Amino acid sequence: MPDIDDPTDTVLSGPEQIRSDRLVGSSEDLDDLRVGLHALSGLAMGRLTLEETMRAVATFAVQAVPGAEGAALTLREDGRPDTVAATSDFVAGVDRVQHTFGQGPSLTAMAEQRVLTSDSLGSEEQWRQFGSRVARMGVHSALALPLVTAEGVVGALTVYARSKHAFDSRAAHLGRLFATPAAIAVQNAQVLAAATRTAEQLRRALEDQAVVERAVGILISRSGSSPAEALDRLRQLSQAEHLKLLATAERVVEEAARTARARRQPPPEPV
């Protein structure tokens, strides 16, 4: 398991460092957090695609974190970060800039597994290119939350606001409380999506194999050859036609079906 910092530490991009265990939110903020957490727990994973689940998690984050105007969810796919959900066009634009320059709050939060806040993105030395560009786009505040499970970091959830100083220590604390179950929801959705892809690949493989086996049977019936000889003949046809084996098998099966249908047609009546 990767080394993970003390979960009570929230790292800010400014000089202030806080301990989240000393923070409390207002009653309204806590109610918003409860709504977001309840929505997370109610996600019907089996009925949603991975993209739909990620979009829902990002939407619930905007509800849960005070000051948030939009959110983006970035996952680590094949070792590379990729934003898979954004709640609004301005957030999608911000994350395009982040991936273009290879720097920004989401990427740093994932790499360092720390909660990061910025009160003025345009003034950030560590993300100079990213910060100056998004500041010109009118986006000035960010709160980046790493999504960490027992297996490691799975992504980052970053909320943005157009105003400066939008996210205080209270917002960071509530964001951390939301990030823990959000990470589990994201991981569960990834596992389910992977299992669904595997099942679909297996189904297609079985269907393809059935077509090849039917084509082999047809060649056996025509020539009286053995199964191995018929399969070799099918491969030779495939190479001669510059087609994949499956495509050639489909052609053989379709031609046999057309011939069988033609034989079943009654002869024309005499004039």
C-alpha atoms as an extended CHARMM CRD file, in Angstrom:
* protein
*
       271  EXT
         1         1  MET       CA              0.0000000000        0.0000000000        0.0000000000  PROA      1               0.0000000000
         2         2  PRO       CA              1.3830000000        3.4400000000       -0.8180000000  PROA      2               0.0000000000
         3         3  ASP       CA              2.3560000000        5.6720000000        2.0870000000  PROA      3               0.0000000000
         4         4  ILE       CA             -0.5700000000        7.9030000000        2.9640000000  PROA      4               0.0000000000
         5         5  ASP       CA             -0.2510000000       11.0040000000        5.0940000000  PROA      5               0.0000000000
         6         6  ASP       CA             -2.1240000000       11.4550000000        8.3390000000  PROA      6               0.0000000000
         7         7  PRO       CA             -5.7670000000       11.8040000000        7.2600000000  PROA      7               0.0000000000
         8         8  THR       CA             -6.2180000000       14.7720000000        9.5800000000  PROA      8               0.0000000000
         9         9  ASP       CA             -3.7390000000       16.8620000000        7.5750000000  PROA      9               0.0000000000
        10        10  THR       CA             -5.1390000000       19.1480000000        4.9130000000  PROA      10              0.0000000000
        11        11  VAL       CA             -2.4860000000       20.8010000000        2.7900000000  PROA      11              0.0000000000
        12        12  LEU       CA             -3.2430000000       24.2740000000        1.5130000000  PROA      12              0.0000000000
        13        13  SER       CA             -1.4020000000       25.9960000000       -1.2860000000  PROA      13              0.0000000000
        14        14  GLY       CA             -1.0860000000       29.0910000000        0.8670000000  PROA      14              0.0000000000
        15        15  PRO       CA              0.8350000000       29.4940000000        4.1290000000  PROA      15              0.0000000000
        16        16  GLU       CA             -1.9720000000       28.1530000000        6.3010000000  PROA      16              0.0000000000
        17        17  GLN       CA             -1.9700000000       24.5080000000        7.3810000000  PROA      17              0.0000000000
        18        18  ILE       CA             -4.9220000000       23.1650000000        9.3180000000  PROA      18              0.0000000000
        19        19  ARG       CA             -6.0610000000       20.0560000000       11.1290000000  PROA      19              0.0000000000
        20        20  SER       CA             -9.4310000000       18.8470000000        9.9550000000  PROA      20              0.0000000000
        21        21  ASP       CA            -10.2410000000       17.1600000000       13.2520000000  PROA      21              0.0000000000
        22        22  ARG       CA            -10.7020000000       20.6170000000       14.7980000000  PROA      22              0.0000000000
        23        23  LEU       CA            -13.2160000000       21.7720000000       12.2310000000  PROA      23              0.0000000000
        24        24  VAL       CA            -16.9620000000       21.8910000000       12.3500000000  PROA      24              0.0000000000
        25        25  GLY       CA            -19.3930000000       23.0560000000        9.7020000000  PROA      25              0.0000000000
        26        26  SER       CA            -22.5310000000       25.1090000000        9.9410000000  PROA      26              0.0000000000
        27        27  SER       CA            -25.8230000000       23.2800000000       10.2270000000  PROA      27              0.0000000000
        28        28  GLU       CA            -26.6650000000       24.1060000000        6.6080000000  PROA      28              0.0000000000
        29        29  ASP       CA            -23.2870000000       22.8580000000        5.3630000000  PROA      29              0.0000000000
        30        30  LEU       CA            -23.6190000000       19.6320000000        7.3130000000  PROA      30              0.0000000000
        31        31  ASP       CA            -27.0950000000       19.1490000000        5.8750000000  PROA      31              0.0000000000
        32        32  ASP       CA            -25.6660000000       19.5710000000        2.3640000000  PROA      32              0.0000000000
        33        33  LEU       CA            -22.9690000000       17.0380000000        3.1780000000  PROA      33              0.0000000000
        34        34  ARG       CA            -25.5670000000       14.5670000000        4.4440000000  PROA      34              0.0000000000
        35        35  VAL       CA            -27.5440000000       14.9940000000        1.2320000000  PROA      35              0.0000000000
        36        36  GLY       CA            -24.4270000000       14.3120000000       -0.8210000000  PROA      36              0.0000000000
        37        37  LEU       CA            -23.4610000000       11.2630000000        1.2190000000  PROA      37              0.0000000000
        38        38  HSD       CA            -26.9930000000        9.9080000000        1.0830000000  PROA      38              0.0000000000
        39        39  ALA       CA            -26.9960000000       10.3270000000       -2.6980000000  PROA      39              0.0000000000
        40        40  LEU       CA            -23.6910000000        8.4640000000       -2.9000000000  PROA      40              0.0000000000
        41        41  SER       CA            -25.0630000000        5.5750000000       -0.8940000000  PROA      41              0.0000000000
        42        42  GLY       CA            -28.0940000000        5.4060000000       -3.1690000000  PROA      42              0.0000000000
        43        43  LEU       CA            -26.1730000000        5.0530000000       -6.4180000000  PROA      43              0.0000000000
        44        44  ALA       CA            -27.5230000000        2.0430000000       -8.2990000000  PROA      44              0.0000000000
        45        45  MET       CA            -24.1710000000        0.8250000000       -9.6090000000  PROA      45              0.0000000000
        46        46  GLY       CA            -25.6400000000       -1.9980000000      -11.6240000000  PROA      46              0.0000000000
        47        47  ARG       CA            -27.9240000000        0.3690000000      -13.5350000000  PROA      47              0.0000000000
        48        48  LEU       CA            -25.3740000000        3.0620000000      -14.3690000000  PROA      48              0.0000000000
        49        49  THR       CA            -22.3970000000        3.0370000000      -16.7030000000  PROA      49              0.0000000000
        50        50  LEU       CA            -18.9990000000        4.0010000000      -15.3210000000  PROA      50              0.0000000000
        51        51  GLU       CA            -19.3050000000        7.4450000000      -16.9180000000  PROA      51              0.0000000000
        52        52  GLU       CA            -22.7760000000        7.9960000000      -15.4570000000  PROA      52              0.0000000000
        53        53  THR       CA            -21.5720000000        6.9900000000      -11.9960000000  PROA      53              0.0000000000
        54        54  MET       CA            -18.5700000000        9.3230000000      -12.1920000000  PROA      54              0.0000000000
        55        55  ARG       CA            -20.7790000000       12.1960000000      -13.3190000000  PROA      55              0.0000000000
        56        56  ALA       CA            -23.1260000000       11.5460000000      -10.4030000000  PROA      56              0.0000000000
        57        57  VAL       CA            -20.2450000000       11.5280000000       -7.8930000000  PROA      57              0.0000000000
        58        58  ALA       CA            -18.9730000000       14.8440000000       -9.2580000000  PROA      58              0.0000000000
        59        59  THR       CA            -22.4680000000       16.3480000000       -9.0920000000  PROA      59              0.0000000000
        60        60  PHE       CA            -22.9240000000       15.2290000000       -5.4880000000  PROA      60              0.0000000000
        61        61  ALA       CA            -19.5590000000       16.8120000000       -4.6000000000  PROA      61              0.0000000000
        62        62  VAL       CA            -20.8180000000       20.2210000000       -5.7090000000  PROA      62              0.0000000000
        63        63  GLN       CA            -23.7510000000       19.7090000000       -3.3440000000  PROA      63              0.0000000000
        64        64  ALA       CA            -21.5500000000       18.5890000000       -0.4610000000  PROA      64              0.0000000000
        65        65  VAL       CA            -18.7390000000       21.1770000000       -0.5580000000  PROA      65              0.0000000000
        66        66  PRO       CA            -19.7130000000       24.7580000000        0.3420000000  PROA      66              0.0000000000
        67        67  GLY       CA            -18.6150000000       27.3000000000       -2.2490000000  PROA      67              0.0000000000
        68        68  ALA       CA            -18.3030000000       24.7920000000       -5.0980000000  PROA      68              0.0000000000
        69        69  GLU       CA            -19.6430000000       25.8730000000       -8.4830000000  PROA      69              0.0000000000
        70        70  GLY       CA            -18.4780000000       22.8420000000      -10.4360000000  PROA      70              0.0000000000
        71        71  ALA       CA            -16.4800000000       19.6440000000      -10.0760000000  PROA      71              0.0000000000
        72        72  ALA       CA            -14.3110000000       17.3160000000      -12.1240000000  PROA      72              0.0000000000
        73        73  LEU       CA            -13.4600000000       13.6970000000      -11.4380000000  PROA      73              0.0000000000
        74        74  THR       CA            -10.1110000000       12.4440000000      -12.6890000000  PROA      74              0.0000000000
        75        75  LEU       CA             -9.2420000000        8.7420000000      -12.7540000000  PROA      75              0.0000000000
        76        76  ARG       CA             -5.9430000000        6.9840000000      -13.2350000000  PROA      76              0.0000000000
        77        77  GLU       CA             -6.4380000000        4.8860000000      -16.3850000000  PROA      77              0.0000000000
        78        78  ASP       CA             -3.5700000000        2.6830000000      -17.6030000000  PROA      78              0.0000000000
        79        79  GLY       CA             -1.2070000000        4.6350000000      -15.3720000000  PROA      79              0.0000000000
        80        80  ARG       CA             -2.2700000000        8.0100000000      -16.8000000000  PROA      80              0.0000000000
        81        81  PRO       CA             -4.7180000000       10.5590000000      -15.3380000000  PROA      81              0.0000000000
        82        82  ASP       CA             -7.8270000000       11.2100000000      -17.3820000000  PROA      82              0.0000000000
        83        83  THR       CA            -10.8140000000       13.3870000000      -16.5320000000  PROA      83              0.0000000000
        84        84  VAL       CA            -13.9300000000       11.2700000000      -16.9690000000  PROA      84              0.0000000000
        85        85  ALA       CA            -16.5950000000       13.5990000000      -15.5810000000  PROA      85              0.0000000000
        86        86  ALA       CA            -17.1550000000       17.3440000000      -15.3820000000  PROA      86              0.0000000000
        87        87  THR       CA            -20.2990000000       18.9880000000      -14.1010000000  PROA      87              0.0000000000
        88        88  SER       CA            -20.1430000000       22.0410000000      -16.3490000000  PROA      88              0.0000000000
        89        89  ASP       CA            -18.4680000000       23.4340000000      -19.4500000000  PROA      89              0.0000000000
        90        90  PHE       CA            -16.2240000000       25.7920000000      -17.4880000000  PROA      90              0.0000000000
        91        91  VAL       CA            -14.8940000000       22.8890000000      -15.4150000000  PROA      91              0.0000000000
        92        92  ALA       CA            -14.2630000000       20.8140000000      -18.5450000000  PROA      92              0.0000000000
        93        93  GLY       CA            -12.3110000000       23.7470000000      -19.9550000000  PROA      93              0.0000000000
        94        94  VAL       CA            -10.2330000000       24.0620000000      -16.7970000000  PROA      94              0.0000000000
        95        95  ASP       CA             -9.3390000000       20.3900000000      -16.8420000000  PROA      95              0.0000000000
        96        96  ARG       CA             -8.3830000000       20.5130000000      -20.5140000000  PROA      96              0.0000000000
        97        97  VAL       CA             -5.8630000000       23.2010000000      -19.5870000000  PROA      97              0.0000000000
        98        98  GLN       CA             -4.6140000000       21.0500000000      -16.7100000000  PROA      98              0.0000000000
        99        99  HSD       CA             -3.9560000000       18.0520000000      -18.9280000000  PROA      99              0.0000000000
       100       100  THR       CA             -2.4640000000       20.2130000000      -21.6830000000  PROA      100             0.0000000000
       101       101  PHE       CA              0.2200000000       21.5760000000      -19.3580000000  PROA      101             0.0000000000
       102       102  GLY       CA              0.5080000000       18.4460000000      -17.2160000000  PROA      102             0.0000000000
       103       103  GLN       CA              0.0920000000       20.4610000000      -14.0340000000  PROA      103             0.0000000000
       104       104  GLY       CA             -2.7260000000       21.4900000000      -11.7170000000  PROA      104             0.0000000000
       105       105  PRO       CA             -4.5330000000       20.6580000000       -8.4890000000  PROA      105             0.0000000000
       106       106  SER       CA             -6.0360000000       17.3310000000       -9.5860000000  PROA      106             0.0000000000
       107       107  LEU       CA             -2.7260000000       15.9540000000      -10.8170000000  PROA      107             0.0000000000
       108       108  THR       CA             -0.8550000000       17.1000000000       -7.7070000000  PROA      108             0.0000000000
       109       109  ALA       CA             -3.5230000000       15.7460000000       -5.3500000000  PROA      109             0.0000000000
       110       110  MET       CA             -3.3000000000       12.3620000000       -7.0520000000  PROA      110             0.0000000000
       111       111  ALA       CA              0.4970000000       12.3040000000       -7.0580000000  PROA      111             0.0000000000
       112       112  GLU       CA              0.9360000000       13.4490000000       -3.4460000000  PROA      112             0.0000000000
       113       113  GLN       CA             -2.2990000000       11.9970000000       -2.0400000000  PROA      113             0.0000000000
       114       114  ARG       CA             -3.0190000000       15.2490000000       -0.2430000000  PROA      114             0.0000000000
       115       115  VAL       CA             -5.9760000000       17.6010000000       -0.0630000000  PROA      115             0.0000000000
       116       116  LEU       CA             -5.0030000000       20.8670000000       -1.7520000000  PROA      116             0.0000000000
       117       117  THR       CA             -6.7250000000       24.2280000000       -1.8110000000  PROA      117             0.0000000000
       118       118  SER       CA             -5.9220000000       27.3370000000       -3.7900000000  PROA      118             0.0000000000
       119       119  ASP       CA             -7.4190000000       30.7430000000       -3.0100000000  PROA      119             0.0000000000
       120       120  SER       CA             -5.9630000000       32.3260000000       -6.1480000000  PROA      120             0.0000000000
       121       121  LEU       CA             -4.9850000000       29.9830000000       -8.9590000000  PROA      121             0.0000000000
       122       122  GLY       CA             -3.4010000000       32.7830000000      -10.9400000000  PROA      122             0.0000000000
       123       123  SER       CA             -0.8560000000       33.3110000000       -8.1480000000  PROA      123             0.0000000000
       124       124  GLU       CA              0.2120000000       29.6860000000       -7.7740000000  PROA      124             0.0000000000
       125       125  GLU       CA              3.9380000000       29.2010000000       -8.3450000000  PROA      125             0.0000000000
       126       126  GLN       CA              3.6870000000       25.4080000000       -8.5340000000  PROA      126             0.0000000000
       127       127  TRP       CA              1.1340000000       25.5570000000      -11.3780000000  PROA      127             0.0000000000
       128       128  ARG       CA              2.2730000000       28.7530000000      -13.0790000000  PROA      128             0.0000000000
       129       129  GLN       CA              1.1340000000       27.9080000000      -16.6300000000  PROA      129             0.0000000000
       130       130  PHE       CA             -2.1070000000       26.2770000000      -15.5600000000  PROA      130             0.0000000000
       131       131  GLY       CA             -2.9380000000       28.9660000000      -12.9960000000  PROA      131             0.0000000000
       132       132  SER       CA             -2.3840000000       31.9380000000      -15.2580000000  PROA      132             0.0000000000
       133       133  ARG       CA             -4.4680000000       30.3880000000      -18.0280000000  PROA      133             0.0000000000
       134       134  VAL       CA             -7.4830000000       29.4510000000      -15.8810000000  PROA      134             0.0000000000
       135       135  ALA       CA             -7.3700000000       32.7840000000      -14.0710000000  PROA      135             0.0000000000
       136       136  ARG       CA             -7.8460000000       34.4620000000      -17.4650000000  PROA      136             0.0000000000
       137       137  MET       CA            -10.8240000000       32.1120000000      -17.8940000000  PROA      137             0.0000000000
       138       138  GLY       CA            -12.3030000000       33.5790000000      -14.6950000000  PROA      138             0.0000000000
       139       139  VAL       CA            -11.6970000000       30.5870000000      -12.4040000000  PROA      139             0.0000000000
       140       140  HSD       CA             -9.7520000000       31.4420000000       -9.2530000000  PROA      140             0.0000000000
       141       141  SER       CA            -10.3520000000       28.8480000000       -6.5160000000  PROA      141             0.0000000000
       142       142  ALA       CA             -9.8960000000       25.0790000000       -6.3350000000  PROA      142             0.0000000000
       143       143  LEU       CA            -10.1710000000       22.3310000000       -3.7510000000  PROA      143             0.0000000000
       144       144  ALA       CA             -8.6070000000       19.0310000000       -4.8520000000  PROA      144             0.0000000000
       145       145  LEU       CA             -9.4350000000       15.8280000000       -2.9840000000  PROA      145             0.0000000000
       146       146  PRO       CA             -7.4690000000       12.6230000000       -3.6380000000  PROA      146             0.0000000000
       147       147  LEU       CA             -9.6400000000        9.5280000000       -3.8270000000  PROA      147             0.0000000000
       148       148  VAL       CA             -7.7830000000        6.9220000000       -1.7900000000  PROA      148             0.0000000000
       149       149  THR       CA             -8.8020000000        3.3650000000       -0.9140000000  PROA      149             0.0000000000
       150       150  ALA       CA             -6.9520000000        0.5030000000        0.7340000000  PROA      150             0.0000000000
       151       151  GLU       CA             -5.4930000000       -0.3810000000       -2.6840000000  PROA      151             0.0000000000
       152       152  GLY       CA             -4.1230000000        3.1180000000       -3.2370000000  PROA      152             0.0000000000
       153       153  VAL       CA             -5.1800000000        6.2720000000       -5.0420000000  PROA      153             0.0000000000
       154       154  VAL       CA             -7.8550000000        5.7670000000       -7.7010000000  PROA      154             0.0000000000
       155       155  GLY       CA             -8.2770000000        9.3780000000       -8.7740000000  PROA      155             0.0000000000
       156       156  ALA       CA             -9.0130000000       12.8970000000       -7.6400000000  PROA      156             0.0000000000
       157       157  LEU       CA            -12.1680000000       14.9200000000       -7.1820000000  PROA      157             0.0000000000
       158       158  THR       CA            -11.6400000000       18.6580000000       -7.6570000000  PROA      158             0.0000000000
       159       159  VAL       CA            -14.2020000000       21.3890000000       -7.0720000000  PROA      159             0.0000000000
       160       160  TYR       CA            -13.8030000000       24.8610000000       -8.5570000000  PROA      160             0.0000000000
       161       161  ALA       CA            -15.2080000000       28.3420000000       -8.0150000000  PROA      161             0.0000000000
       162       162  ARG       CA            -14.9260000000       31.5470000000       -9.9800000000  PROA      162             0.0000000000
       163       163  SER       CA            -14.3510000000       33.7710000000       -6.9490000000  PROA      163             0.0000000000
       164       164  LYS       CA            -11.1330000000       33.9720000000       -4.9530000000  PROA      164             0.0000000000
       165       165  HSD       CA            -10.9540000000       32.5290000000       -1.4110000000  PROA      165             0.0000000000
       166       166  ALA       CA            -13.9860000000       30.3420000000       -2.0840000000  PROA      166             0.0000000000
       167       167  PHE       CA            -12.8580000000       27.3480000000       -0.0280000000  PROA      167             0.0000000000
       168       168  ASP       CA            -11.9770000000       27.8050000000        3.6140000000  PROA      168             0.0000000000
       169       169  SER       CA            -10.8470000000       25.2210000000        6.1550000000  PROA      169             0.0000000000
       170       170  ARG       CA            -14.4690000000       24.2270000000        6.7530000000  PROA      170             0.0000000000
       171       171  ALA       CA            -14.9450000000       23.4120000000        3.0520000000  PROA      171             0.0000000000
       172       172  ALA       CA            -11.7360000000       21.3780000000        3.0400000000  PROA      172             0.0000000000
       173       173  HSD       CA            -12.9100000000       19.3950000000        6.0560000000  PROA      173             0.0000000000
       174       174  LEU       CA            -16.3170000000       18.6630000000        4.5650000000  PROA      174             0.0000000000
       175       175  GLY       CA            -14.7010000000       17.7830000000        1.2650000000  PROA      175             0.0000000000
       176       176  ARG       CA            -12.4850000000       15.2520000000        3.0010000000  PROA      176             0.0000000000
       177       177  LEU       CA            -15.5100000000       13.6740000000        4.6770000000  PROA      177             0.0000000000
       178       178  PHE       CA            -17.1660000000       13.3390000000        1.2770000000  PROA      178             0.0000000000
       179       179  ALA       CA            -14.0440000000       12.0230000000       -0.4640000000  PROA      179             0.0000000000
       180       180  THR       CA            -13.7580000000        8.8340000000        1.5910000000  PROA      180             0.0000000000
       181       181  PRO       CA            -17.0710000000        7.2210000000        0.5280000000  PROA      181             0.0000000000
       182       182  ALA       CA            -16.6920000000        8.8030000000       -2.9160000000  PROA      182             0.0000000000
       183       183  ALA       CA            -13.4260000000        6.8960000000       -3.3860000000  PROA      183             0.0000000000
       184       184  ILE       CA            -15.1610000000        3.6400000000       -2.5050000000  PROA      184             0.0000000000
       185       185  ALA       CA            -18.0210000000        4.3910000000       -4.8970000000  PROA      185             0.0000000000
       186       186  VAL       CA            -15.5490000000        5.1480000000       -7.6860000000  PROA      186             0.0000000000
       187       187  GLN       CA            -13.5560000000        1.9820000000       -7.0430000000  PROA      187             0.0000000000
       188       188  ASN       CA            -16.7060000000       -0.1560000000       -6.9480000000  PROA      188             0.0000000000
       189       189  ALA       CA            -17.8560000000        1.3530000000      -10.2290000000  PROA      189             0.0000000000
       190       190  GLN       CA            -14.4720000000        0.6330000000      -11.8140000000  PROA      190             0.0000000000
       191       191  VAL       CA            -14.5450000000       -2.9840000000      -10.6400000000  PROA      191             0.0000000000
       192       192  LEU       CA            -18.0810000000       -3.4290000000      -11.9500000000  PROA      192             0.0000000000
       193       193  ALA       CA            -17.1880000000       -1.8410000000      -15.2890000000  PROA      193             0.0000000000
       194       194  ALA       CA            -14.1600000000       -4.1180000000      -15.6380000000  PROA      194             0.0000000000
       195       195  ALA       CA            -16.2740000000       -7.1790000000      -14.8290000000  PROA      195             0.0000000000
       196       196  THR       CA            -18.8990000000       -6.0810000000      -17.3490000000  PROA      196             0.0000000000
       197       197  ARG       CA            -16.2570000000       -5.6160000000      -20.0500000000  PROA      197             0.0000000000
       198       198  THR       CA            -14.7980000000       -9.0560000000      -19.3120000000  PROA      198             0.0000000000
       199       199  ALA       CA            -18.2310000000      -10.6740000000      -19.4800000000  PROA      199             0.0000000000
       200       200  GLU       CA            -18.9740000000       -8.9450000000      -22.7810000000  PROA      200             0.0000000000
       201       201  GLN       CA            -15.6250000000      -10.0030000000      -24.2330000000  PROA      201             0.0000000000
       202       202  LEU       CA            -16.3050000000      -13.5870000000      -23.1560000000  PROA      202             0.0000000000
       203       203  ARG       CA            -19.7940000000      -13.5030000000      -24.6840000000  PROA      203             0.0000000000
       204       204  ARG       CA            -18.4340000000      -12.2190000000      -27.9870000000  PROA      204             0.0000000000
       205       205  ALA       CA            -15.6370000000      -14.7820000000      -27.9690000000  PROA      205             0.0000000000
       206       206  LEU       CA            -18.1400000000      -17.5870000000      -27.4660000000  PROA      206             0.0000000000
       207       207  GLU       CA            -20.3510000000      -16.2590000000      -30.2450000000  PROA      207             0.0000000000
       208       208  ASP       CA            -17.3740000000      -15.9380000000      -32.6010000000  PROA      208             0.0000000000
       209       209  GLN       CA            -16.2540000000      -19.4650000000      -31.7670000000  PROA      209             0.0000000000
       210       210  ALA       CA            -19.7450000000      -20.7730000000      -32.5230000000  PROA      210             0.0000000000
       211       211  VAL       CA            -19.6700000000      -19.1550000000      -35.9840000000  PROA      211             0.0000000000
       212       212  VAL       CA            -16.2600000000      -20.6770000000      -36.7450000000  PROA      212             0.0000000000
       213       213  GLU       CA            -17.4700000000      -24.0890000000      -35.5780000000  PROA      213             0.0000000000
       214       214  ARG       CA            -20.5500000000      -23.8460000000      -37.8300000000  PROA      214             0.0000000000
       215       215  ALA       CA            -18.3630000000      -22.9470000000      -40.8010000000  PROA      215             0.0000000000
       216       216  VAL       CA            -16.0600000000      -25.8900000000      -40.0650000000  PROA      216             0.0000000000
       217       217  GLY       CA            -19.0850000000      -28.1900000000      -39.9340000000  PROA      217             0.0000000000
       218       218  ILE       CA            -20.2670000000      -26.9350000000      -43.3000000000  PROA      218             0.0000000000
       219       219  LEU       CA            -16.8590000000      -27.5900000000      -44.8650000000  PROA      219             0.0000000000
       220       220  ILE       CA            -16.8230000000      -31.0810000000      -43.3490000000  PROA      220             0.0000000000
       221       221  SER       CA            -20.2340000000      -31.8430000000      -44.8550000000  PROA      221             0.0000000000
       222       222  ARG       CA            -19.0710000000      -30.6650000000      -48.2810000000  PROA      222             0.0000000000
       223       223  SER       CA            -15.7370000000      -32.4730000000      -48.4320000000  PROA      223             0.0000000000
       224       224  GLY       CA            -15.8870000000      -35.2600000000      -45.8850000000  PROA      224             0.0000000000
       225       225  SER       CA            -12.6900000000      -33.9380000000      -44.3230000000  PROA      225             0.0000000000
       226       226  SER       CA            -11.7500000000      -34.1550000000      -40.6620000000  PROA      226             0.0000000000
       227       227  PRO       CA            -12.3950000000      -31.2040000000      -38.3010000000  PROA      227             0.0000000000
       228       228  ALA       CA             -8.6980000000      -30.2990000000      -38.3310000000  PROA      228             0.0000000000
       229       229  GLU       CA             -8.5710000000      -30.3790000000      -42.1290000000  PROA      229             0.0000000000
       230       230  ALA       CA            -11.7370000000      -28.2770000000      -42.4020000000  PROA      230             0.0000000000
       231       231  LEU       CA            -10.3020000000      -25.6980000000      -40.0090000000  PROA      231             0.0000000000
       232       232  ASP       CA             -7.0800000000      -25.5500000000      -42.0320000000  PROA      232             0.0000000000
       233       233  ARG       CA             -9.1840000000      -25.0490000000      -45.1780000000  PROA      233             0.0000000000
       234       234  LEU       CA            -11.0640000000      -22.2170000000      -43.5060000000  PROA      234             0.0000000000
       235       235  ARG       CA             -7.7680000000      -20.5720000000      -42.5530000000  PROA      235             0.0000000000
       236       236  GLN       CA             -6.5160000000      -20.8950000000      -46.1290000000  PROA      236             0.0000000000
       237       237  LEU       CA             -9.6840000000      -19.2290000000      -47.4230000000  PROA      237             0.0000000000
       238       238  SER       CA             -9.2520000000      -16.4550000000      -44.8730000000  PROA      238             0.0000000000
       239       239  GLN       CA             -5.6840000000      -15.7760000000      -45.9940000000  PROA      239             0.0000000000
       240       240  ALA       CA             -6.6130000000      -15.8980000000      -49.6680000000  PROA      240             0.0000000000
       241       241  GLU       CA             -9.4470000000      -13.4170000000      -49.1250000000  PROA      241             0.0000000000
       242       242  HSD       CA             -7.3190000000      -11.1880000000      -46.8640000000  PROA      242             0.0000000000
       243       243  LEU       CA            -10.0330000000      -11.3970000000      -44.2330000000  PROA      243             0.0000000000
       244       244  LYS       CA            -10.0590000000      -12.3450000000      -40.5940000000  PROA      244             0.0000000000
       245       245  LEU       CA            -10.9940000000      -15.9310000000      -39.8440000000  PROA      245             0.0000000000
       246       246  LEU       CA            -14.3090000000      -14.8400000000      -38.3230000000  PROA      246             0.0000000000
       247       247  ALA       CA            -15.2900000000      -12.8390000000      -41.4160000000  PROA      247             0.0000000000
       248       248  THR       CA            -14.5600000000      -15.7980000000      -43.6840000000  PROA      248             0.0000000000
       249       249  ALA       CA            -16.5000000000      -18.1170000000      -41.3860000000  PROA      249             0.0000000000
       250       250  GLU       CA            -19.4790000000      -15.7300000000      -41.4610000000  PROA      250             0.0000000000
       251       251  ARG       CA            -19.3640000000      -15.7290000000      -45.2650000000  PROA      251             0.0000000000
       252       252  VAL       CA            -19.3080000000      -19.5290000000      -45.4230000000  PROA      252             0.0000000000
       253       253  VAL       CA            -22.2560000000      -19.7820000000      -43.0280000000  PROA      253             0.0000000000
       254       254  GLU       CA            -24.2530000000      -17.1270000000      -44.8920000000  PROA      254             0.0000000000
       255       255  GLU       CA            -23.6380000000      -18.7690000000      -48.2750000000  PROA      255             0.0000000000
       256       256  ALA       CA            -24.7740000000      -22.1150000000      -46.8700000000  PROA      256             0.0000000000
       257       257  ALA       CA            -27.9040000000      -20.4910000000      -45.4440000000  PROA      257             0.0000000000
       258       258  ARG       CA            -28.7460000000      -18.8560000000      -48.7960000000  PROA      258             0.0000000000
       259       259  THR       CA            -28.3030000000      -22.1770000000      -50.5930000000  PROA      259             0.0000000000
       260       260  ALA       CA            -30.5610000000      -23.9380000000      -48.0720000000  PROA      260             0.0000000000
       261       261  ARG       CA            -33.2680000000      -21.2750000000      -48.4490000000  PROA      261             0.0000000000
       262       262  ALA       CA            -33.1190000000      -21.5220000000      -52.2240000000  PROA      262             0.0000000000
       263       263  ARG       CA            -33.5940000000      -25.2930000000      -52.0660000000  PROA      263             0.0000000000
       264       264  ARG       CA            -36.6840000000      -24.9160000000      -49.8810000000  PROA      264             0.0000000000
       265       265  GLN       CA            -38.4180000000      -22.6190000000      -52.3670000000  PROA      265             0.0000000000
       266       266  PRO       CA            -41.0890000000      -24.4450000000      -54.3910000000  PROA      266             0.0000000000
       267       267  PRO       CA            -40.4190000000      -24.7650000000      -58.1290000000  PROA      267             0.0000000000
       268       268  PRO       CA            -42.2830000000      -22.3090000000      -60.3460000000  PROA      268             0.0000000000
       269       269  GLU       CA            -45.6420000000      -23.4750000000      -61.6010000000  PROA      269             0.0000000000
       270       270  PRO       CA            -45.7900000000      -24.3370000000      -65.2860000000  PROA      270             0.0000000000
       271       271  VAL       CA            -47.3020000000      -21.6870000000      -67.5000000000  PROA      271             0.0000000000
